[in-house]
Amino acid sequence: MDLYCILTIVSQTVTATPAPTPRRSRLLILFVAFALGVPAGFISAHAVRVPVVKRLEDYQPAIITRVYDRDGVPFAEYAIQKRIVVAKRDMAPMLVNAIVATEDADFYEHGGFNPKAILRAGLKDLIARKKVEGASTLTQQLTKQVFLTPQKSWRRKINEIFLAVDIEKNFTKDQIFELYANQVYLGHGAYGVEAASRLYFGKHAKDLTTPEAATIAGLIRRPMAYSPILNPDSALHRRNHVLRRLLDEKYINRQQYEQALSAPIVLGTYKEESPKIGAYFSEEIRQYIEKSEKFGVENLYQRGLKVYTTLDLRMQQAAETVLQRWLRAWDRRRGFRRPTRNIAAEGLDPENYKDQSWSADPYVTDKLYAAVVMVVNGKGLVVRVNRDQLALPPSSFKWTQHDTMQGILKRGDIVYVRLREDSKTHVREWVLDQLPQVQGAVVILDVKSGEVRALVGGYDFETSKFNRAIQSRRQTGSSFKPLVYGAAFEKGLTPADTLFDAPIAIPLGPNQSYTPKNYYGKYTGIVTIQRALELSVNVPAVKTWMMVGADRVVDFAKRCGITSPIPRWPATALGAAGISPMEMTAAYNVFANQGVYVKPRLVRKIVDQTDRVLEEQVPELSEATQPQVAYELAYMLRGVVQRGTAYEAHILPPPIAGKTGTTNAYTDAWFIGFCPEYSMSVWVGYDDPGRSLGPGATGAEVALPIWIDIMKQIDAMKLRTPRPDFDMPPGVVIVPMDLKTGRRGVGPCTRVVMEAFVVGQEPDKDCSGDNIMVSKLPYYLQRPFYQPKEFEPTEAAIDTSAQSGESAESPTPEVTDEIVPKPPASPATPPATST
């Protein structure tokens, strides 16, 4: 029978007998130790535990998975245990000394367990008649943390000693200490000395001072009891004990001891290398890794992956900040809402209330802070954020249209305040605000690679984790129309082709018909496809859907990356289908990328802690349409910015193209646009698809300003290069065209613009006086002069409210004379498409 079996029997026998007194327990320990002999213990340890200890060579503690942006800047991390593994050389020498002096003064001398310490602890326990001192070495503590359970028993203690001896034989002291220092729990979710150093003192473990090192070392015994955050007095007392141990072990002299003893514990905030942005993006990364058969949950939370993504933190920051600012502004226009929570009514004292969102971080501008109302009077109100009392005069809540908040707010109400800074004087003041109910989403794609540069799924990830940029399916309104016209161009129609804009009835079945209406109920009669898109006229889009056929439009949309179901009814031409912002952005990206669809991607590569590549993603490309068709659409959409519903964006450096979108009852507002480098979408609406944004809340009024603001930020960061126009593929010509009639821009025209056409499809007839006269007639008098296209619906609908005139979902510029630019020369060869 080997020694381990004997010990096991002894331990079982001891367990089965009545609980011994403390004196008898200690005597039994001594008896077993000396009877069996230390040499026999060494031999048995090697015989029994070598296979287990050898696994320590491959042991990896659960470490943090970090997510990096495209420039290698970390912005998110995932871990079950917040641990940052560092080598011993990256720990302050005094931290190493403090841990050794306090936990195992003979660490560098013993062979895994310390008989002297066991005897000393046993005698002290006998004298005190209770357990007053531990005898476990650092190596024994490591075995408990890695191999054993916390259960207290003779069997576990004996196993602990055997394992510790074997660890000492297989690893150096520095290796053992390094494993221990990275494994030990130090409170508040921090595992290891590096994570603790950052948490408590805002610095790396290698930069700790002697008093700070002593504080960290003192946490090992009872992390939460000695936490300087929760129990500063206990932490100070424990730190001073560690300093005394350093003095006793001659790691510091008397002068250093006295100096360190007089130093207060000053906590610090670690300046995170990971910015607190990109939460919706990083959540998509988390879900991708968790669901991946290659990685899964264990690899994400325990193996310390490095995930290199496509995100541009600068763009992400701009997108989040701008979206939040505009959503708050729009929400304020809808009026002030009374608070939904009063802590006084809950029985809490407003003087002592601490909101879970409060922190010690410095206040920043343009951010909402929860505040508790302390005083409401005729002079305004006083609120408290953390320990700060803030006075809010009536000017700070002028937007509520109330001169006083008496009778509206009361003591104990939870409200929101914001630190506002004047852009000219830079004077800062606190103002009353509110958490917006309206939501929004932003997606920015790199045109050539399809890499997601920014992704915002809502106002705030902490309040709502639903990612509206990817998970939501919202009606797109008129932003769907370019897909209809794209299918039409593949069939041979051109921007110069005309349709008849008038009330129509589309038969749907027996005694059923669909009668689309234009915005403001205005109809223009004969109109070019170009002008119909610029003004977002509805009837021509529905007619085009019917002429081309639902199957062609749906097929075109799917080739452009739309994966959501698309109903095959006429109203889909006006954006009745529910589609995500990500899909719509990718579809518009086809127009900017000369007909090439690039699947949006968030990940570049995933590597392990040794930088071994585990997965590397490359762009997935497919030809969605011909380059000439894509360029025609891009050029048409540039006209929307120059002369149409997106005219407000014309102030941006060219080229800019895009389309607004507004749904019935103003429930959804869109703008999707692009430049040669980026495609970007903005959606705004409520989570309840039936709730209106309010009268006049068009895409141009609500979404477009956000898009423009973000693009201004991108320009300010010099992340794109202005140029005269989009790169033109071969097989395209740009010629002057009359915007009203679609004729060649020669002769007496109404308004001449430059237009892109597939070679051979450009207008071949000049303007004439007759055409001009007809175009000026009311729409209903133009009908005899119009020849319907093949399959164009012609059944008129009775609409007594119909008016004659150009209709647009938002104001468009009044331009009578336009300078016609010279068409750019067509390149001999198509431009290269980089990935």
C-alpha positions in Angstrom: 0.0 0.0 0.0 1.6 3.3 -1.0 1.9 6.4 1.1 -0.9 8.3 -0.6 -3.4 5.5 0.1 -2.3 5.4 3.8 -2.9 9.2 4.0 -6.2 8.8 2.3 -7.3 6.1 4.9 -6.0 8.3 7.7 -7.9 11.3 6.4 -11.1 9.3 6.0 -10.7 7.9 9.5 -10.2 11.3 10.9 -13.3 12.6 9.1 -15.4 9.8 10.4 -14.5 10.3 14.1 -16.2 13.0 16.2 -15.0 16.5 15.7 -11.7 16.8 17.7 -10.8 19.8 19.9 -8.4 22.4 18.4 -5.6 21.0 20.6 -6.2 17.4 19.4 -6.4 18.6 15.8 -3.0 20.2 15.9 -1.4 17.2 17.6 -2.9 14.9 15.0 -1.4 17.0 12.2 2.0 16.8 13.9 1.7 13.1 14.5 0.8 12.3 10.8 3.5 14.6 9.5 6.3 13.1 11.6 5.1 9.5 11.5 5.0 9.4 7.8 8.2 11.4 7.3 9.0 14.2 5.0 11.3 12.1 2.7 8.4 9.7 2.2 6.2 12.6 1.3 8.6 13.7 -1.4 8.7 10.3 -2.9 5.0 9.8 -2.8 4.3 13.2 -4.3 6.5 12.4 -7.3 4.8 9.0 -7.7 1.3 10.1 -7.4 1.0 13.7 -8.7 3.5 14.2 -11.5 0.9 13.8 -14.3 -1.3 16.5 -12.6 1.4 19.0 -12.0 2.8 18.6 -15.5 -0.5 20.0 -16.8 0.5 23.3 -15.1 3.0 23.8 -17.9 0.1 24.3 -20.3 -2.2 25.9 -17.8 -3.7 29.2 -18.9 -5.8 31.3 -16.5 -9.0 32.8 -17.9 -7.8 36.0 -19.5 -9.4 38.8 -21.3 -10.4 38.8 -24.9 -9.7 42.2 -26.4 -11.4 43.8 -29.5 -9.3 46.2 -31.5 -10.3 48.8 -34.1 -8.7 49.0 -37.6 -5.7 50.9 -36.2 -5.0 48.5 -33.3 -6.6 50.5 -30.6 -8.6 48.3 -28.1 -12.2 49.4 -27.4 -13.9 46.3 -25.8 -13.0 43.3 -23.8 -14.7 40.1 -22.6 -13.8 37.9 -19.7 -15.3 35.9 -16.9 -12.5 37.1 -14.7 -10.9 40.5 -15.3 -7.3 39.4 -15.6 -4.4 40.9 -17.3 -1.4 38.5 -17.4 2.0 40.1 -16.9 5.5 38.7 -16.4 7.3 39.1 -13.1 9.6 41.7 -14.8 6.5 43.9 -15.3 5.7 43.9 -11.6 7.2 46.5 -9.3 10.0 44.8 -7.2 8.5 46.1 -4.0 5.2 44.5 -5.0 7.0 41.2 -5.2 8.7 41.8 -1.9 5.4 42.8 -0.2 3.6 39.7 -1.3 6.5 37.4 -0.3 7.0 39.2 3.1 3.3 39.0 3.9 2.3 35.6 2.5 5.4 33.5 2.5 8.6 35.0 4.0 10.5 31.8 3.3 9.3 31.4 -0.2 12.8 31.3 -1.8 14.0 28.8 0.8 11.4 26.0 1.2 10.6 23.2 -1.2 6.8 23.7 -1.5 5.6 23.6 2.1 7.2 25.0 5.3 7.4 22.7 8.3 8.6 25.6 10.5 5.6 27.6 9.5 3.3 24.7 10.2 4.8 24.2 13.7 4.7 28.0 14.4 1.1 28.3 13.3 0.1 25.2 15.2 1.6 26.5 18.5 0.0 29.9 18.1 -3.3 28.3 17.4 -3.0 26.1 20.5 -2.1 29.1 22.6 -5.0 31.2 21.3 -7.3 28.2 21.2 -8.4 29.3 17.8 -7.0 29.6 14.3 -4.9 32.9 14.3 -2.2 32.2 11.7 -2.1 30.4 8.4 0.8 28.1 7.3 0.2 27.8 3.6 3.1 28.8 1.3 2.6 30.7 -1.9 3.0 27.4 -3.8 0.3 25.8 -1.6 -2.0 28.7 -2.3 -1.4 28.3 -6.0 -2.3 24.6 -5.8 -5.6 25.5 -4.1 -6.4 28.1 -6.7 -5.6 25.9 -9.7 -6.1 22.3 -8.8 -8.2 22.0 -5.6 -11.5 23.0 -4.2 -12.0 25.4 -1.3 -13.4 22.5 0.8 -11.5 22.3 4.1 -10.5 18.7 4.9 -7.4 16.6 5.8 -7.5 15.0 2.5 -7.3 18.3 0.6 -4.6 19.6 2.9 -2.4 16.5 2.3 -3.0 16.7 -1.5 -2.1 20.4 -1.3 1.3 19.6 0.2 2.1 16.8 -2.2 1.1 19.0 -5.2 3.1 22.0 -3.9 6.3 19.8 -3.5 5.9 18.6 -7.0 5.3 22.0 -8.4 8.5 23.2 -6.8 10.4 20.4 -8.5 9.1 21.2 -11.9 9.1 25.0 -11.9 11.4 27.8 -10.9 10.5 30.1 -8.1 10.0 33.0 -10.6 7.6 30.8 -12.6 5.7 29.9 -9.5 5.4 33.5 -8.3 4.3 34.7 -11.8 1.6 32.1 -11.9 0.4 33.0 -8.4 0.5 36.8 -8.9 -1.6 36.5 -12.1 -4.1 34.0 -10.6 -4.9 35.5 -7.2 -8.2 37.3 -6.6 -7.9 40.9 -5.3 -11.4 42.1 -5.1 -14.1 43.9 -7.3 -13.7 41.4 -10.1 -9.9 42.0 -10.4 -7.8 38.9 -10.8 -4.0 39.3 -10.7 -1.8 42.2 -9.7 -2.0 44.1 -13.0 -5.8 44.3 -13.0 -5.8 45.2 -9.3 -3.2 47.9 -9.8 -5.2 49.5 -12.6 -8.5 49.2 -10.6 -7.3 50.7 -7.3 -4.5 53.1 -8.4 -5.0 53.7 -12.1 -1.5 52.5 -13.1 0.4 49.5 -14.2 1.8 47.0 -11.6 5.3 47.9 -12.5 4.7 51.6 -11.5 3.4 51.0 -8.0 5.0 52.9 -5.1 5.9 51.1 -1.9 2.6 52.1 -0.1 0.6 51.1 -3.1 2.4 47.8 -3.4 1.7 47.2 0.3 -2.0 47.9 -0.2 -2.2 45.4 -3.1 -0.4 42.7 -1.2 -2.6 43.3 1.8 -5.7 42.4 -0.2 -4.7 38.8 -0.8 -6.0 37.5 2.6 -9.4 39.2 2.5 -10.0 41.2 -0.7 -13.3 42.8 0.1 -12.7 43.3 3.8 -9.5 45.2 3.0 -10.8 47.0 -0.1 -9.7 50.6 -0.1 -12.9 51.4 -2.0 -15.3 49.9 0.5 -13.3 49.9 3.7 -10.6 52.6 3.6 -9.8 52.4 7.3 -9.4 48.6 7.3 -7.3 48.9 4.1 -5.0 51.4 5.8 -4.6 49.2 8.8 -3.8 46.2 6.6 -1.4 48.2 4.5 0.5 49.3 7.5 0.8 45.7 8.6 2.3 44.8 5.2 4.8 47.7 5.5 5.8 46.4 8.9 6.4 43.0 7.4 8.6 44.6 4.7 10.6 46.3 7.5 10.9 43.1 9.5 12.1 41.2 6.5 14.6 44.0 5.7 13.2 44.9 2.3 12.9 48.5 3.5 14.7 50.5 6.1 13.3 52.5 9.0 13.2 55.7 7.1 11.4 54.2 4.1 9.0 52.6 6.5 8.1 55.8 8.3 7.8 57.6 5.0 5.5 55.0 3.6 3.5 54.8 6.8 2.6 58.5 6.6 1.4 58.3 3.0 -2.4 58.3 2.6 -4.1 55.8 0.3 -5.0 57.8 -2.8 -7.1 55.9 -5.3 -6.7 56.5 -9.0 -8.8 56.1 -12.1 -7.1 54.1 -14.8 -7.2 55.9 -18.1 -8.6 53.1 -20.1 -6.8 52.1 -23.2 -10.3 51.0 -24.3 -12.6 53.9 -25.1 -16.1 53.5 -23.9 -17.6 53.6 -27.4 -18.6 51.1 -30.0 -20.9 49.0 -27.7 -23.3 47.9 -30.5 -20.4 47.0 -32.7 -18.6 45.0 -30.0 -21.8 43.2 -29.1 -22.0 41.9 -32.7 -18.4 40.7 -32.3 -19.3 38.9 -29.1 -22.3 37.2 -30.6 -20.3 36.2 -33.7 -17.5 34.5 -31.6 -20.0 32.9 -29.2 -22.0 31.3 -32.1 -18.9 30.3 -34.1 -18.2 26.6 -34.1 -14.5 27.5 -34.3 -14.4 29.6 -31.2 -17.5 29.5 -28.9 -18.1 30.8 -25.4 -15.0 29.2 -23.7 -12.6 30.8 -26.2 -14.2 34.2 -25.9 -14.2 34.4 -22.1 -11.2 32.4 -21.1 -8.6 32.2 -23.8 -7.7 35.8 -24.4 -8.3 36.2 -28.1 -7.3 39.3 -30.0 -10.0 40.4 -32.4 -8.9 42.9 -35.0 -12.0 44.6 -36.5 -12.9 47.0 -39.3 -14.1 49.7 -36.9 -12.7 53.2 -37.1 -12.9 54.6 -33.6 -12.8 58.2 -34.8 -15.8 57.7 -37.1 -17.6 55.7 -34.4 -17.1 58.4 -31.9 -18.4 61.0 -34.3 -21.4 58.9 -35.3 -22.4 58.2 -31.7 -22.0 61.8 -30.5 -23.8 63.3 -33.4 -26.7 60.9 -33.3 -27.2 61.3 -29.6 -27.1 65.1 -29.9 -29.7 65.2 -32.7 -32.0 62.6 -31.0 -32.1 64.7 -27.8 -32.8 67.8 -29.8 -35.6 66.2 -31.7 -37.0 64.7 -28.5 -37.0 68.1 -26.8 -39.1 69.4 -29.7 -41.8 66.9 -28.7 -42.1 68.5 -25.2 -41.0 67.8 -21.6 -42.1 64.6 -20.0 -42.6 64.4 -16.2 -40.2 62.1 -14.4 -41.4 58.5 -14.0 -39.5 57.9 -10.7 -39.4 59.7 -7.4 -37.0 58.1 -4.8 -38.7 59.9 -1.9 -41.9 58.1 -2.7 -39.9 54.9 -2.6 -38.8 55.7 0.9 -35.3 56.7 0.0 -33.5 59.8 1.3 -32.6 62.2 -1.5 -29.7 63.4 0.6 -28.1 60.0 0.7 -29.3 58.5 -2.6 -26.6 57.2 -4.9 -27.5 56.5 -8.5 -25.8 53.4 -10.0 -24.8 55.4 -13.0 -22.7 57.9 -11.0 -18.9 57.5 -11.0 -15.8 59.5 -10.0 -15.0 60.3 -13.7 -14.8 64.0 -14.6 -17.9 65.5 -16.1 -17.9 65.8 -19.9 -20.0 67.9 -22.1 -22.9 66.7 -24.2 -23.7 63.7 -22.0 -26.7 63.0 -19.9 -26.4 62.5 -16.2 -29.1 61.2 -13.9 -29.8 63.7 -11.1 -32.0 63.8 -8.0 -34.1 66.9 -7.5 -33.4 68.5 -4.1 -35.1 71.9 -4.3 -37.8 73.4 -6.6 -38.7 77.1 -6.2 -39.3 80.3 -8.2 -35.6 80.7 -8.9 -35.4 77.4 -10.6 -34.3 74.1 -9.1 -31.3 72.5 -7.4 -30.4 68.9 -8.3 -27.7 66.6 -7.1 -25.3 64.5 -9.2 -23.1 62.4 -7.0 -21.9 64.8 -4.3 -22.4 67.9 -6.4 -25.3 70.3 -5.9 -26.2 72.0 -9.2 -28.4 75.1 -9.5 -30.5 75.2 -12.6 -32.0 78.7 -13.4 -35.1 79.1 -15.6 -32.9 79.6 -18.6 -31.6 76.1 -18.3 -35.1 74.7 -18.9 -36.5 77.3 -21.3 -37.0 74.6 -23.9 -39.8 73.1 -21.8 -41.8 76.3 -22.3 -42.2 76.6 -18.5 -41.1 79.6 -16.5 -41.0 77.6 -13.3 -40.8 73.9 -12.5 -43.0 74.3 -9.4 -45.9 71.9 -9.7 -44.1 70.0 -12.3 -41.1 68.6 -10.5 -40.7 67.8 -6.8 -38.0 66.8 -4.4 -36.8 63.2 -5.0 -37.7 63.2 -8.7 -35.0 61.6 -10.9 -34.3 63.9 -13.9 -31.5 64.3 -16.4 -29.1 67.1 -16.8 -26.4 67.9 -19.3 -23.2 70.0 -19.3 -23.5 72.5 -22.2 -20.6 74.4 -23.6 -21.0 77.6 -25.7 -19.2 77.1 -29.0 -18.0 80.7 -29.0 -17.3 81.7 -25.4 -16.6 78.1 -24.2 -18.6 78.9 -21.1 -20.1 75.8 -19.5 -23.4 75.5 -17.8 -25.7 72.8 -16.6 -29.1 72.5 -18.3 -32.2 70.3 -17.8 -32.6 67.6 -20.4 -34.4 64.3 -20.8 -33.6 60.8 -22.0 -35.0 60.6 -25.5 -37.6 58.1 -26.4 -36.9 58.4 -30.1 -34.3 56.1 -31.5 -31.8 56.0 -34.4 -29.2 54.0 -36.2 -26.1 54.8 -38.2 -24.0 52.5 -40.5 -20.9 53.6 -42.3 -19.2 51.3 -44.8 -15.9 51.5 -46.7 -17.0 51.5 -50.3 -14.3 49.3 -51.8 -13.8 46.7 -49.0 -17.3 46.7 -47.4 -15.7 47.0 -44.0 -17.9 48.5 -41.3 -16.3 51.7 -40.2 -19.0 52.7 -37.7 -22.1 51.1 -36.3 -24.6 52.7 -34.0 -27.7 50.6 -33.1 -29.5 53.1 -30.9 -29.3 56.1 -28.6 -27.5 54.2 -25.8 -26.5 50.6 -25.5 -26.9 50.6 -21.7 -30.6 51.5 -21.9 -31.4 49.4 -24.9 -29.3 46.6 -26.4 -31.5 46.1 -29.4 -29.3 46.8 -32.4 -31.6 48.8 -34.8 -28.8 49.0 -37.4 -28.9 45.2 -37.9 -31.8 43.7 -36.1 -34.6 46.1 -37.0 -36.7 45.8 -40.2 -38.2 49.2 -40.9 -40.1 50.5 -43.9 -37.6 52.5 -46.0 -39.9 55.0 -47.7 -38.6 56.7 -50.8 -35.1 55.5 -50.2 -36.1 52.2 -51.9 -36.8 54.0 -55.2 -33.3 53.8 -56.6 -33.6 50.0 -56.5 -36.7 50.3 -58.6 -35.0 52.6 -61.1 -31.9 50.4 -61.1 -34.0 47.4 -62.3 -35.6 49.7 -64.9 -32.2 50.8 -66.3 -31.1 47.2 -66.7 -34.2 46.8 -68.9 -33.3 49.8 -71.0 -34.9 52.8 -69.5 -32.8 55.9 -68.8 -32.9 59.0 -66.6 -34.2 61.0 -69.5 -37.3 58.8 -70.1 -40.5 60.4 -69.1 -43.6 59.1 -67.2 -46.9 60.7 -66.6 -47.4 61.9 -63.1 -51.1 62.0 -62.3 -53.5 60.1 -59.9 -53.7 56.5 -61.0 -55.4 53.3 -59.9 -53.5 50.0 -59.9 -55.9 47.1 -60.1 -55.1 44.5 -57.4 -58.1 42.2 -57.8 -61.9 42.2 -58.0 -63.2 45.5 -56.8 -59.7 46.3 -55.4 -57.2 48.9 -56.5 -54.1 50.7 -55.2 -54.0 54.5 -55.6 -50.6 56.0 -54.7 -50.5 59.6 -53.9 -47.7 62.2 -54.1 -46.5 64.2 -51.1 -48.7 67.3 -50.7 -51.1 65.9 -53.3 -49.3 67.7 -56.2 -48.9 66.2 -59.7 -46.6 67.5 -62.4 -47.7 65.6 -65.5 -44.9 64.7 -67.9 -41.7 64.2 -65.8 -38.3 62.6 -66.3 -37.2 59.7 -64.2 -34.3 62.0 -63.1 -36.6 64.7 -61.8 -39.0 62.2 -60.3 -36.2 60.8 -58.2 -34.9 64.2 -57.2 -38.3 65.3 -55.9 -39.2 61.9 -54.6 -42.4 61.7 -56.6 -44.3 58.6 -55.8 -46.5 57.9 -58.9 -43.6 57.5 -61.4 -41.9 55.1 -59.0 -45.0 52.9 -58.8 -45.5 53.0 -62.5 -41.8 52.0 -63.1 -42.4 49.0 -60.7 -45.4 47.9 -62.8 -43.6 48.4 -66.1 -40.4 46.6 -65.1 -42.2 43.9 -63.0 -41.9 42.9 -59.4 -39.7 40.0 -60.1 -37.0 42.1 -61.8 -37.0 44.7 -59.0 -36.8 42.0 -56.2 -34.0 40.3 -58.1 -32.1 43.5 -58.5 -32.6 44.3 -54.8 -31.3 40.9 -53.8 -28.3 41.2 -55.9 -27.6 44.4 -54.1 -27.6 42.6 -50.8 -31.2 42.9 -49.6 -31.9 39.7 -47.7 -35.1 40.7 -46.0 -38.4 39.5 -47.6 -39.6 41.9 -50.2 -43.4 41.7 -50.9 -44.3 41.8 -54.6 -47.1 44.4 -54.3 -46.9 47.9 -55.9 -46.6 49.8 -52.6 -43.1 48.2 -52.2 -41.9 50.6 -54.8 -42.5 53.3 -52.2 -40.6 51.5 -49.4 -43.3 49.3 -47.8 -40.9 46.5 -47.2 -39.1 46.2 -43.9 -35.3 46.3 -44.4 -32.4 46.9 -42.0 -30.1 50.0 -42.2 -27.2 47.6 -42.8 -28.8 46.1 -45.8 -29.8 49.4 -47.3 -26.3 50.8 -46.8 -24.8 47.8 -48.5 -27.2 48.2 -51.4 -26.4 51.9 -51.9 -22.7 50.9 -51.7 -23.2 49.0 -55.0 -24.0 52.4 -56.7 -20.8 53.9 -55.3 -18.7 50.8 -56.1 -19.5 50.6 -59.9 -22.0 47.7 -59.5 -19.9 45.5 -57.2 -21.6 44.3 -54.1 -19.3 43.8 -51.1 -20.7 41.9 -48.1 -20.4 44.1 -45.0 -17.9 42.7 -42.5 -16.9 43.6 -39.0 -13.8 41.3 -38.5 -10.4 41.4 -40.2 -8.7 38.7 -38.2 -8.7 36.8 -34.9 -5.5 35.7 -33.3 -4.5 34.0 -30.0 -2.3 35.4 -27.3 0.8 34.4 -29.3 -0.5 36.2 -32.3 -1.1 33.0 -34.2 -3.8 33.7 -36.8 -7.0 31.6 -36.1 -9.2 33.3 -38.6 -8.7 35.9 -41.3 -11.6 37.3 -43.3 -11.3 38.8 -46.8 -13.9 40.8 -48.8 -16.7 38.8 -50.4 -17.5 40.4 -53.8 -20.1 39.8 -56.4 -21.3 41.7 -59.4 -24.7 43.1 -58.6 -25.2 45.1 -61.8 -23.2 46.6 -64.7 -20.8 49.4 -63.9 -22.7 51.7 -66.3 -26.0 51.2 -64.6 -24.5 51.7 -61.1 -22.9 55.0 -62.4 -26.2 56.2 -63.8 -27.8 55.7 -60.5 -24.9 57.4 -58.6 -25.2 60.4 -60.9 -29.0 60.5 -60.5 -28.6 60.4 -56.8 -26.0 63.2 -57.0 -28.9 65.3 -58.5 -31.0 64.6 -55.4 -28.3 66.5 -53.5 -27.8 69.2 -56.0 -31.4 70.0 -56.8 -33.7 67.7 -54.8 -34.9 66.7 -51.4 -31.4 66.3 -50.1 -30.3 69.8 -51.2 -29.1 70.7 -47.7 -26.2 68.3 -48.2 -24.9 70.3 -51.2 -22.7 72.4 -48.8 -20.5 69.3 -48.4 -17.4 68.9 -50.6 -18.3 66.9 -53.7 -19.1 64.4 -54.8 -22.1 63.5 -52.5 -25.1 61.5 -53.6 -28.0 60.0 -51.7 -31.7 59.7 -51.2 -34.2 60.7 -48.4 -36.9 58.4 -47.2 -40.2 59.1 -45.4 -42.9 56.6 -44.5 -46.6 57.1 -44.1 -47.6 59.0 -40.9 -44.0 60.0 -40.5 -43.0 56.8 -38.6 -39.6 56.4 -40.2 -37.1 59.0 -41.5 -34.1 57.9 -43.6 -31.2 59.3 -45.5 -28.8 57.0 -47.3 -25.9 58.5 -49.1 -22.3 58.0 -50.3 -19.1 59.6 -51.4 -16.3 57.8 -53.3 -14.9 56.5 -50.0 -17.9 55.8 -47.7 -21.6 54.8 -47.8 -23.6 55.8 -44.8 -27.2 55.5 -43.7 -29.1 57.2 -41.0 -32.5 56.0 -39.7 -34.6 57.8 -37.0 -37.9 56.5 -35.5 -39.6 55.1 -32.5 -39.3 51.4 -31.6 -43.1 51.3 -31.9 -43.5 51.2 -35.7 -46.9 52.8 -35.4 -45.8 55.8 -33.5 -45.3 59.0 -35.5 -42.3 61.3 -35.3 -44.7 64.1 -35.7 -46.0 66.3 -38.6 -43.4 67.2 -41.1 -40.8 64.7 -39.8 -39.4 63.8 -43.2 -36.1 62.2 -44.0 -34.8 65.6 -45.1 -35.9 67.2 -41.8 -34.9 64.5 -39.4 -32.3 62.1 -40.8 -30.4 64.3 -43.3 -29.1 66.8 -40.8 -27.6 63.9 -38.8 -25.9 62.5 -41.9 -24.5 65.9 -42.9 -23.2 66.5 -39.3 -21.4 63.1 -39.3 -19.9 63.8 -42.8 -18.7 67.2 -41.6 -16.9 65.4 -38.7 -15.3 62.9 -41.2 -14.2 65.9 -43.4 -12.7 67.7 -40.3 -10.7 64.5 -39.6 -9.5 64.5 -43.3 -10.8 61.0 -43.7 -11.9 61.5 -47.3 -10.6 63.4 -50.3 -12.9 65.8 -52.2 -12.9 65.4 -56.0 -14.9 66.7 -58.9 -16.9 63.5 -59.4 -17.2 59.7 -59.0 -14.9 57.6 -61.0 -16.6 57.0 -64.4 -16.4 53.5 -66.0 -16.1 53.1 -69.8 -19.3 52.9 -71.8 -20.8 56.0 -70.1 -21.2 59.6 -71.5 -22.2 62.7 -69.7 -24.3 65.1 -71.8 -26.5 68.1 -71.2 -30.2 67.2 -70.7 -33.4 69.2 -70.2 -34.5 68.2 -66.7 -38.2 68.7 -67.4 -38.6 67.1 -70.8 -35.6 64.7 -71.0 -34.5 66.1 -74.3 -30.9 67.0 -75.3 -30.0 70.2 -73.7 -29.8 72.2 -76.9 -32.3 74.8 -78.0 -35.1 76.4 -75.9 -35.0 74.2 -72.8 -36.6 74.7 -69.4 -33.6 73.7 -67.3 -30.4 72.1 -68.5 -28.4 69.8 -66.3 -25.6 67.3 -67.0 -26.7 63.7 -67.0 -24.9 60.3 -67.3 -26.1 57.8 -69.8 -25.0 54.4 -71.1 -23.3 55.1 -74.5 -26.0 55.0 -77.2 -28.9 55.7 -74.8 -28.4 59.5 -74.5 -31.1 61.8 -75.8 -31.1 62.5 -79.5 -33.7 65.1 -79.8 -33.3 68.8 -79.0 -35.6 71.0 -76.9 -38.4 72.7 -78.8 -40.8 75.5 -77.9 -43.8 73.1 -78.1 -42.3 70.9 -75.4 -41.7 73.9 -73.2 -45.3 75.1 -73.6 -46.7 71.7 -72.8 -44.5 71.3 -69.7 -46.0 74.5 -68.3 -49.6 73.3 -68.5 -51.5 71.8 -65.6 -50.9 68.1 -65.3 -54.4 67.2 -66.5 -54.0 69.3 -69.7 -50.7 67.6 -70.6 -52.3 64.1 -71.0 -53.1 64.5 -74.8 -49.5 65.3 -75.5 -48.1 62.2 -73.8 -47.5 58.8 -75.3 -47.5 56.1 -72.6 -44.6 53.7 -72.3 -45.1 50.0 -72.8 -46.9 48.5 -69.7 -47.2 51.9 -68.1 -50.4 52.0 -66.0 -52.9 54.5 -67.4 -56.1 54.0 -65.4 -56.8 57.4 -63.9 -58.0 57.7 -60.3 -60.5 60.3 -59.1 -58.7 62.6 -56.7 -60.6 65.8 -56.1 -57.8 67.1 -53.8 -55.1 66.8 -56.5 -53.2 69.9 -57.4 -50.9 70.7 -60.3 -47.2 71.4 -59.6 -44.0 69.8 -58.6 -44.3 67.7 -55.4 -41.5 67.0 -53.0 -41.3 65.5 -49.6 -39.2 68.4 -48.5 -38.3 71.9 -49.7 -36.0 72.0 -52.8 -34.0 74.8 -54.2 -35.6 77.4 -56.5 -33.0 77.5 -59.3 -33.8 79.1 -62.7 -30.4 79.3 -64.2 -27.9 76.5 -63.8 -24.3 76.5 -64.9 -23.7 73.4 -67.0 -20.3 71.8 -66.3 -18.2 70.2 -68.9 -18.6 66.5 -69.0 -15.5 64.6 -67.7 -13.6 62.5 -70.2 -14.3 58.8 -70.1 -11.3 56.7 -69.1 -9.9 54.3 -71.6 -9.9 51.5 -69.1 -12.1 50.9 -66.0 -10.6 52.0 -62.7 -9.1 49.3 -60.5 -11.3 48.0 -57.7 -9.2 47.6 -54.6 -10.2 45.4 -51.8 
